[in-house]
Amino acid sequence: MNQNINSKQYDLEDRCLKFAEAVNSYVRKLPRDIPNIENGKQLCRSAGSIGANYIEANESLSKKDFVMRIKISKKETKETRYWLNLTKSVEKDIKEKNRLIQEATELMKIFGAILEKSK
């Protein structure tokens, strides 16, 4: 049973990594204007921070530290969704943007559920 729990943790770590990679790919395709450049930087930072904080949560030394890191992951996910909404993509990339917003929403729900179970 413990292996199953660890497997789920690493599945979410991998999902966070794939999400950050997809965000980076999306940002590379954005039209190069000042708002997209600045918003894209913030977007890449927050998207990468989601998984980094989740990894830290899995390595936490206490339940309090675990909960704090999960809260940060959830906060970064919410921020990522905000930056995604601020970017202006070309018509052909709107589906990808919407897919990324949907994935961010799902990750937020997952982190929220982890927080509920941690109470």
Phi and psi in radians as a Rosetta constraint file:
Dihedral C 1 N 2 CA 2 C 2 CIRCULARHARMONIC -1.022 0.35
Dihedral N 2 CA 2 C 2 N 3 CIRCULARHARMONIC -0.654 0.35
Dihedral C 2 N 3 CA 3 C 3 CIRCULARHARMONIC -1.104 0.35
Dihedral N 3 CA 3 C 3 N 4 CIRCULARHARMONIC -0.646 0.35
Dihedral C 3 N 4 CA 4 C 4 CIRCULARHARMONIC -1.097 0.35
Dihedral N 4 CA 4 C 4 N 5 CIRCULARHARMONIC -0.749 0.35
Dihedral C 4 N 5 CA 5 C 5 CIRCULARHARMONIC -1.078 0.35
Dihedral N 5 CA 5 C 5 N 6 CIRCULARHARMONIC -0.845 0.35
Dihedral C 5 N 6 CA 6 C 6 CIRCULARHARMONIC -1.067 0.35
Dihedral N 6 CA 6 C 6 N 7 CIRCULARHARMONIC -0.673 0.35
Dihedral C 6 N 7 CA 7 C 7 CIRCULARHARMONIC -1.071 0.35
Dihedral N 7 CA 7 C 7 N 8 CIRCULARHARMONIC -0.739 0.35
Dihedral C 7 N 8 CA 8 C 8 CIRCULARHARMONIC -1.112 0.35
Dihedral N 8 CA 8 C 8 N 9 CIRCULARHARMONIC -0.710 0.35
Dihedral C 8 N 9 CA 9 C 9 CIRCULARHARMONIC -1.022 0.35
Dihedral N 9 CA 9 C 9 N 10 CIRCULARHARMONIC -0.852 0.35
Dihedral C 9 N 10 CA 10 C 10 CIRCULARHARMONIC -1.250 0.35
Dihedral N 10 CA 10 C 10 N 11 CIRCULARHARMONIC -0.512 0.35
Dihedral C 10 N 11 CA 11 C 11 CIRCULARHARMONIC -1.083 0.35
Dihedral N 11 CA 11 C 11 N 12 CIRCULARHARMONIC -0.721 0.35
Dihedral C 11 N 12 CA 12 C 12 CIRCULARHARMONIC -1.243 0.35
Dihedral N 12 CA 12 C 12 N 13 CIRCULARHARMONIC -0.632 0.35
Dihedral C 12 N 13 CA 13 C 13 CIRCULARHARMONIC -1.039 0.35
Dihedral N 13 CA 13 C 13 N 14 CIRCULARHARMONIC -0.793 0.35
Dihedral C 13 N 14 CA 14 C 14 CIRCULARHARMONIC -1.150 0.35
Dihedral N 14 CA 14 C 14 N 15 CIRCULARHARMONIC -0.689 0.35
Dihedral C 14 N 15 CA 15 C 15 CIRCULARHARMONIC -1.104 0.35
Dihedral N 15 CA 15 C 15 N 16 CIRCULARHARMONIC -0.714 0.35
Dihedral C 15 N 16 CA 16 C 16 CIRCULARHARMONIC -1.128 0.35
Dihedral N 16 CA 16 C 16 N 17 CIRCULARHARMONIC -0.712 0.35
Dihedral C 16 N 17 CA 17 C 17 CIRCULARHARMONIC -1.108 0.35
Dihedral N 17 CA 17 C 17 N 18 CIRCULARHARMONIC -0.812 0.35
Dihedral C 17 N 18 CA 18 C 18 CIRCULARHARMONIC -1.088 0.35
Dihedral N 18 CA 18 C 18 N 19 CIRCULARHARMONIC -0.659 0.35
Dihedral C 18 N 19 CA 19 C 19 CIRCULARHARMONIC -1.105 0.35
Dihedral N 19 CA 19 C 19 N 20 CIRCULARHARMONIC -0.818 0.35
Dihedral C 19 N 20 CA 20 C 20 CIRCULARHARMONIC -1.075 0.35
Dihedral N 20 CA 20 C 20 N 21 CIRCULARHARMONIC -0.714 0.35
Dihedral C 20 N 21 CA 21 C 21 CIRCULARHARMONIC -1.109 0.35
Dihedral N 21 CA 21 C 21 N 22 CIRCULARHARMONIC -0.719 0.35
Dihedral C 21 N 22 CA 22 C 22 CIRCULARHARMONIC -1.145 0.35
Dihedral N 22 CA 22 C 22 N 23 CIRCULARHARMONIC -0.661 0.35
Dihedral C 22 N 23 CA 23 C 23 CIRCULARHARMONIC -1.125 0.35
Dihedral N 23 CA 23 C 23 N 24 CIRCULARHARMONIC -0.789 0.35
Dihedral C 23 N 24 CA 24 C 24 CIRCULARHARMONIC -1.022 0.35
Dihedral N 24 CA 24 C 24 N 25 CIRCULARHARMONIC -0.748 0.35
Dihedral C 24 N 25 CA 25 C 25 CIRCULARHARMONIC -1.101 0.35
Dihedral N 25 CA 25 C 25 N 26 CIRCULARHARMONIC -0.748 0.35
Dihedral C 25 N 26 CA 26 C 26 CIRCULARHARMONIC -1.072 0.35
Dihedral N 26 CA 26 C 26 N 27 CIRCULARHARMONIC -0.782 0.35
Dihedral C 26 N 27 CA 27 C 27 CIRCULARHARMONIC -1.105 0.35
Dihedral N 27 CA 27 C 27 N 28 CIRCULARHARMONIC -0.646 0.35
Dihedral C 27 N 28 CA 28 C 28 CIRCULARHARMONIC -1.070 0.35
Dihedral N 28 CA 28 C 28 N 29 CIRCULARHARMONIC -0.471 0.35
Dihedral C 28 N 29 CA 29 C 29 CIRCULARHARMONIC -1.576 0.35
Dihedral N 29 CA 29 C 29 N 30 CIRCULARHARMONIC -0.150 0.35
Dihedral C 29 N 30 CA 30 C 30 CIRCULARHARMONIC -1.143 0.35
Dihedral N 30 CA 30 C 30 N 31 CIRCULARHARMONIC 2.547 0.35
Dihedral C 30 N 31 CA 31 C 31 CIRCULARHARMONIC -1.008 0.35
Dihedral N 31 CA 31 C 31 N 32 CIRCULARHARMONIC 2.445 0.35
Dihedral C 31 N 32 CA 32 C 32 CIRCULARHARMONIC -1.533 0.35
Dihedral N 32 CA 32 C 32 N 33 CIRCULARHARMONIC 1.371 0.35
Dihedral C 32 N 33 CA 33 C 33 CIRCULARHARMONIC -2.071 0.35
Dihedral N 33 CA 33 C 33 N 34 CIRCULARHARMONIC 2.924 0.35
Dihedral C 33 N 34 CA 34 C 34 CIRCULARHARMONIC -1.020 0.35
Dihedral N 34 CA 34 C 34 N 35 CIRCULARHARMONIC -0.832 0.35
Dihedral C 34 N 35 CA 35 C 35 CIRCULARHARMONIC -1.050 0.35
Dihedral N 35 CA 35 C 35 N 36 CIRCULARHARMONIC -0.760 0.35
Dihedral C 35 N 36 CA 36 C 36 CIRCULARHARMONIC -1.137 0.35
Dihedral N 36 CA 36 C 36 N 37 CIRCULARHARMONIC -0.649 0.35
Dihedral C 36 N 37 CA 37 C 37 CIRCULARHARMONIC -1.108 0.35
Dihedral N 37 CA 37 C 37 N 38 CIRCULARHARMONIC -0.862 0.35
Dihedral C 37 N 38 CA 38 C 38 CIRCULARHARMONIC -1.186 0.35
Dihedral N 38 CA 38 C 38 N 39 CIRCULARHARMONIC -0.792 0.35
Dihedral C 38 N 39 CA 39 C 39 CIRCULARHARMONIC -1.154 0.35
Dihedral N 39 CA 39 C 39 N 40 CIRCULARHARMONIC -0.632 0.35
Dihedral C 39 N 40 CA 40 C 40 CIRCULARHARMONIC -1.095 0.35
Dihedral N 40 CA 40 C 40 N 41 CIRCULARHARMONIC -0.684 0.35
Dihedral C 40 N 41 CA 41 C 41 CIRCULARHARMONIC -1.064 0.35
Dihedral N 41 CA 41 C 41 N 42 CIRCULARHARMONIC -0.840 0.35
Dihedral C 41 N 42 CA 42 C 42 CIRCULARHARMONIC -1.098 0.35
Dihedral N 42 CA 42 C 42 N 43 CIRCULARHARMONIC -0.699 0.35
Dihedral C 42 N 43 CA 43 C 43 CIRCULARHARMONIC -1.078 0.35
Dihedral N 43 CA 43 C 43 N 44 CIRCULARHARMONIC -0.800 0.35
Dihedral C 43 N 44 CA 44 C 44 CIRCULARHARMONIC -1.102 0.35
Dihedral N 44 CA 44 C 44 N 45 CIRCULARHARMONIC -0.719 0.35
Dihedral C 44 N 45 CA 45 C 45 CIRCULARHARMONIC -1.093 0.35
Dihedral N 45 CA 45 C 45 N 46 CIRCULARHARMONIC -0.873 0.35
Dihedral C 45 N 46 CA 46 C 46 CIRCULARHARMONIC -1.179 0.35
Dihedral N 46 CA 46 C 46 N 47 CIRCULARHARMONIC -0.683 0.35
Dihedral C 46 N 47 CA 47 C 47 CIRCULARHARMONIC -1.122 0.35
Dihedral N 47 CA 47 C 47 N 48 CIRCULARHARMONIC -0.696 0.35
Dihedral C 47 N 48 CA 48 C 48 CIRCULARHARMONIC -1.214 0.35
Dihedral N 48 CA 48 C 48 N 49 CIRCULARHARMONIC -0.534 0.35
Dihedral C 48 N 49 CA 49 C 49 CIRCULARHARMONIC -1.234 0.35
Dihedral N 49 CA 49 C 49 N 50 CIRCULARHARMONIC -0.441 0.35
Dihedral C 49 N 50 CA 50 C 50 CIRCULARHARMONIC -1.005 0.35
Dihedral N 50 CA 50 C 50 N 51 CIRCULARHARMONIC -1.007 0.35
Dihedral C 50 N 51 CA 51 C 51 CIRCULARHARMONIC -1.191 0.35
Dihedral N 51 CA 51 C 51 N 52 CIRCULARHARMONIC -0.639 0.35
Dihedral C 51 N 52 CA 52 C 52 CIRCULARHARMONIC -1.070 0.35
Dihedral N 52 CA 52 C 52 N 53 CIRCULARHARMONIC -0.742 0.35
Dihedral C 52 N 53 CA 53 C 53 CIRCULARHARMONIC -1.252 0.35
Dihedral N 53 CA 53 C 53 N 54 CIRCULARHARMONIC -0.561 0.35
Dihedral C 53 N 54 CA 54 C 54 CIRCULARHARMONIC -1.157 0.35
Dihedral N 54 CA 54 C 54 N 55 CIRCULARHARMONIC -0.725 0.35
Dihedral C 54 N 55 CA 55 C 55 CIRCULARHARMONIC -1.046 0.35
Dihedral N 55 CA 55 C 55 N 56 CIRCULARHARMONIC -0.777 0.35
Dihedral C 55 N 56 CA 56 C 56 CIRCULARHARMONIC -1.038 0.35
Dihedral N 56 CA 56 C 56 N 57 CIRCULARHARMONIC -0.691 0.35
Dihedral C 56 N 57 CA 57 C 57 CIRCULARHARMONIC -1.061 0.35
Dihedral N 57 CA 57 C 57 N 58 CIRCULARHARMONIC -0.741 0.35
Dihedral C 57 N 58 CA 58 C 58 CIRCULARHARMONIC -1.172 0.35
Dihedral N 58 CA 58 C 58 N 59 CIRCULARHARMONIC -0.380 0.35
Dihedral C 58 N 59 CA 59 C 59 CIRCULARHARMONIC -1.775 0.35
Dihedral N 59 CA 59 C 59 N 60 CIRCULARHARMONIC 0.164 0.35
Dihedral C 59 N 60 CA 60 C 60 CIRCULARHARMONIC -1.120 0.35
Dihedral N 60 CA 60 C 60 N 61 CIRCULARHARMONIC 2.687 0.35
Dihedral C 60 N 61 CA 61 C 61 CIRCULARHARMONIC -1.654 0.35
Dihedral N 61 CA 61 C 61 N 62 CIRCULARHARMONIC -0.221 0.35
Dihedral C 61 N 62 CA 62 C 62 CIRCULARHARMONIC -2.571 0.35
Dihedral N 62 CA 62 C 62 N 63 CIRCULARHARMONIC 2.840 0.35
Dihedral C 62 N 63 CA 63 C 63 CIRCULARHARMONIC -1.115 0.35
Dihedral N 63 CA 63 C 63 N 64 CIRCULARHARMONIC -0.666 0.35
Dihedral C 63 N 64 CA 64 C 64 CIRCULARHARMONIC -1.065 0.35
Dihedral N 64 CA 64 C 64 N 65 CIRCULARHARMONIC -0.766 0.35
Dihedral C 64 N 65 CA 65 C 65 CIRCULARHARMONIC -1.133 0.35
Dihedral N 65 CA 65 C 65 N 66 CIRCULARHARMONIC -0.738 0.35
Dihedral C 65 N 66 CA 66 C 66 CIRCULARHARMONIC -1.006 0.35
Dihedral N 66 CA 66 C 66 N 67 CIRCULARHARMONIC -0.878 0.35
Dihedral C 66 N 67 CA 67 C 67 CIRCULARHARMONIC -1.063 0.35
Dihedral N 67 CA 67 C 67 N 68 CIRCULARHARMONIC -0.740 0.35
Dihedral C 67 N 68 CA 68 C 68 CIRCULARHARMONIC -1.064 0.35
Dihedral N 68 CA 68 C 68 N 69 CIRCULARHARMONIC -0.774 0.35
Dihedral C 68 N 69 CA 69 C 69 CIRCULARHARMONIC -1.167 0.35
Dihedral N 69 CA 69 C 69 N 70 CIRCULARHARMONIC -0.648 0.35
Dihedral C 69 N 70 CA 70 C 70 CIRCULARHARMONIC -1.156 0.35
Dihedral N 70 CA 70 C 70 N 71 CIRCULARHARMONIC -0.697 0.35
Dihedral C 70 N 71 CA 71 C 71 CIRCULARHARMONIC -1.067 0.35
Dihedral N 71 CA 71 C 71 N 72 CIRCULARHARMONIC -0.709 0.35
Dihedral C 71 N 72 CA 72 C 72 CIRCULARHARMONIC -1.137 0.35
Dihedral N 72 CA 72 C 72 N 73 CIRCULARHARMONIC -0.741 0.35
Dihedral C 72 N 73 CA 73 C 73 CIRCULARHARMONIC -1.040 0.35
Dihedral N 73 CA 73 C 73 N 74 CIRCULARHARMONIC -0.749 0.35
Dihedral C 73 N 74 CA 74 C 74 CIRCULARHARMONIC -1.127 0.35
Dihedral N 74 CA 74 C 74 N 75 CIRCULARHARMONIC -0.751 0.35
Dihedral C 74 N 75 CA 75 C 75 CIRCULARHARMONIC -1.089 0.35
Dihedral N 75 CA 75 C 75 N 76 CIRCULARHARMONIC -0.758 0.35
Dihedral C 75 N 76 CA 76 C 76 CIRCULARHARMONIC -1.141 0.35
Dihedral N 76 CA 76 C 76 N 77 CIRCULARHARMONIC -0.602 0.35
Dihedral C 76 N 77 CA 77 C 77 CIRCULARHARMONIC -1.151 0.35
Dihedral N 77 CA 77 C 77 N 78 CIRCULARHARMONIC -0.744 0.35
Dihedral C 77 N 78 CA 78 C 78 CIRCULARHARMONIC -1.107 0.35
Dihedral N 78 CA 78 C 78 N 79 CIRCULARHARMONIC -0.714 0.35
Dihedral C 78 N 79 CA 79 C 79 CIRCULARHARMONIC -1.131 0.35
Dihedral N 79 CA 79 C 79 N 80 CIRCULARHARMONIC -0.707 0.35
Dihedral C 79 N 80 CA 80 C 80 CIRCULARHARMONIC -1.052 0.35
Dihedral N 80 CA 80 C 80 N 81 CIRCULARHARMONIC -0.734 0.35
Dihedral C 80 N 81 CA 81 C 81 CIRCULARHARMONIC -1.075 0.35
Dihedral N 81 CA 81 C 81 N 82 CIRCULARHARMONIC -0.689 0.35
Dihedral C 81 N 82 CA 82 C 82 CIRCULARHARMONIC -1.060 0.35
Dihedral N 82 CA 82 C 82 N 83 CIRCULARHARMONIC -0.867 0.35
Dihedral C 82 N 83 CA 83 C 83 CIRCULARHARMONIC -1.139 0.35
Dihedral N 83 CA 83 C 83 N 84 CIRCULARHARMONIC -0.641 0.35
Dihedral C 83 N 84 CA 84 C 84 CIRCULARHARMONIC -1.034 0.35
Dihedral N 84 CA 84 C 84 N 85 CIRCULARHARMONIC -0.753 0.35
Dihedral C 84 N 85 CA 85 C 85 CIRCULARHARMONIC -1.142 0.35
Dihedral N 85 CA 85 C 85 N 86 CIRCULARHARMONIC -0.478 0.35
Dihedral C 85 N 86 CA 86 C 86 CIRCULARHARMONIC -1.390 0.35
Dihedral N 86 CA 86 C 86 N 87 CIRCULARHARMONIC -0.382 0.35
Dihedral C 86 N 87 CA 87 C 87 CIRCULARHARMONIC -1.282 0.35
Dihedral N 87 CA 87 C 87 N 88 CIRCULARHARMONIC 2.611 0.35
Dihedral C 87 N 88 CA 88 C 88 CIRCULARHARMONIC -2.002 0.35
Dihedral N 88 CA 88 C 88 N 89 CIRCULARHARMONIC 1.780 0.35
Dihedral C 88 N 89 CA 89 C 89 CIRCULARHARMONIC -1.627 0.35
Dihedral N 89 CA 89 C 89 N 90 CIRCULARHARMONIC 2.882 0.35
Dihedral C 89 N 90 CA 90 C 90 CIRCULARHARMONIC -1.329 0.35
Dihedral N 90 CA 90 C 90 N 91 CIRCULARHARMONIC 2.783 0.35
Dihedral C 90 N 91 CA 91 C 91 CIRCULARHARMONIC -0.860 0.35
Dihedral N 91 CA 91 C 91 N 92 CIRCULARHARMONIC -0.757 0.35
Dihedral C 91 N 92 CA 92 C 92 CIRCULARHARMONIC -1.204 0.35
Dihedral N 92 CA 92 C 92 N 93 CIRCULARHARMONIC -0.272 0.35
Dihedral C 92 N 93 CA 93 C 93 CIRCULARHARMONIC -1.808 0.35
Dihedral N 93 CA 93 C 93 N 94 CIRCULARHARMONIC 0.088 0.35
Dihedral C 93 N 94 CA 94 C 94 CIRCULARHARMONIC -1.141 0.35
Dihedral N 94 CA 94 C 94 N 95 CIRCULARHARMONIC -0.669 0.35
Dihedral C 94 N 95 CA 95 C 95 CIRCULARHARMONIC -1.070 0.35
Dihedral N 95 CA 95 C 95 N 96 CIRCULARHARMONIC -0.739 0.35
Dihedral C 95 N 96 CA 96 C 96 CIRCULARHARMONIC -1.112 0.35
Dihedral N 96 CA 96 C 96 N 97 CIRCULARHARMONIC -0.758 0.35
Dihedral C 96 N 97 CA 97 C 97 CIRCULARHARMONIC -1.024 0.35
Dihedral N 97 CA 97 C 97 N 98 CIRCULARHARMONIC -0.812 0.35
Dihedral C 97 N 98 CA 98 C 98 CIRCULARHARMONIC -1.116 0.35
Dihedral N 98 CA 98 C 98 N 99 CIRCULARHARMONIC -0.659 0.35
Dihedral C 98 N 99 CA 99 C 99 CIRCULARHARMONIC -1.112 0.35
Dihedral N 99 CA 99 C 99 N 100 CIRCULARHARMONIC -0.725 0.35
Dihedral C 99 N 100 CA 100 C 100 CIRCULARHARMONIC -1.156 0.35
Dihedral N 100 CA 100 C 100 N 101 CIRCULARHARMONIC -0.686 0.35
Dihedral C 100 N 101 CA 101 C 101 CIRCULARHARMONIC -1.107 0.35
Dihedral N 101 CA 101 C 101 N 102 CIRCULARHARMONIC -0.719 0.35
Dihedral C 101 N 102 CA 102 C 102 CIRCULARHARMONIC -1.109 0.35
Dihedral N 102 CA 102 C 102 N 103 CIRCULARHARMONIC -0.753 0.35
Dihedral C 102 N 103 CA 103 C 103 CIRCULARHARMONIC -1.127 0.35
Dihedral N 103 CA 103 C 103 N 104 CIRCULARHARMONIC -0.703 0.35
Dihedral C 103 N 104 CA 104 C 104 CIRCULARHARMONIC -1.072 0.35
Dihedral N 104 CA 104 C 104 N 105 CIRCULARHARMONIC -0.720 0.35
Dihedral C 104 N 105 CA 105 C 105 CIRCULARHARMONIC -1.092 0.35
Dihedral N 105 CA 105 C 105 N 106 CIRCULARHARMONIC -0.753 0.35
Dihedral C 105 N 106 CA 106 C 106 CIRCULARHARMONIC -1.126 0.35
Dihedral N 106 CA 106 C 106 N 107 CIRCULARHARMONIC -0.731 0.35
Dihedral C 106 N 107 CA 107 C 107 CIRCULARHARMONIC -1.098 0.35
Dihedral N 107 CA 107 C 107 N 108 CIRCULARHARMONIC -0.698 0.35
Dihedral C 107 N 108 CA 108 C 108 CIRCULARHARMONIC -1.030 0.35
Dihedral N 108 CA 108 C 108 N 109 CIRCULARHARMONIC -0.754 0.35
Dihedral C 108 N 109 CA 109 C 109 CIRCULARHARMONIC -1.132 0.35
Dihedral N 109 CA 109 C 109 N 110 CIRCULARHARMONIC -0.693 0.35
Dihedral C 109 N 110 CA 110 C 110 CIRCULARHARMONIC -1.101 0.35
Dihedral N 110 CA 110 C 110 N 111 CIRCULARHARMONIC -0.831 0.35
Dihedral C 110 N 111 CA 111 C 111 CIRCULARHARMONIC -1.121 0.35
Dihedral N 111 CA 111 C 111 N 112 CIRCULARHARMONIC -0.634 0.35
Dihedral C 111 N 112 CA 112 C 112 CIRCULARHARMONIC -1.080 0.35
Dihedral N 112 CA 112 C 112 N 113 CIRCULARHARMONIC -0.739 0.35
Dihedral C 112 N 113 CA 113 C 113 CIRCULARHARMONIC -1.146 0.35
Dihedral N 113 CA 113 C 113 N 114 CIRCULARHARMONIC -0.678 0.35
Dihedral C 113 N 114 CA 114 C 114 CIRCULARHARMONIC -1.088 0.35
Dihedral N 114 CA 114 C 114 N 115 CIRCULARHARMONIC -0.731 0.35
Dihedral C 114 N 115 CA 115 C 115 CIRCULARHARMONIC -1.098 0.35
Dihedral N 115 CA 115 C 115 N 116 CIRCULARHARMONIC -0.739 0.35
Dihedral C 115 N 116 CA 116 C 116 CIRCULARHARMONIC -1.065 0.35
Dihedral N 116 CA 116 C 116 N 117 CIRCULARHARMONIC -0.748 0.35
Dihedral C 116 N 117 CA 117 C 117 CIRCULARHARMONIC -1.233 0.35
Dihedral N 117 CA 117 C 117 N 118 CIRCULARHARMONIC -0.350 0.35
Dihedral C 117 N 118 CA 118 C 118 CIRCULARHARMONIC -1.487 0.35
Dihedral N 118 CA 118 C 118 N 119 CIRCULARHARMONIC -0.132 0.35
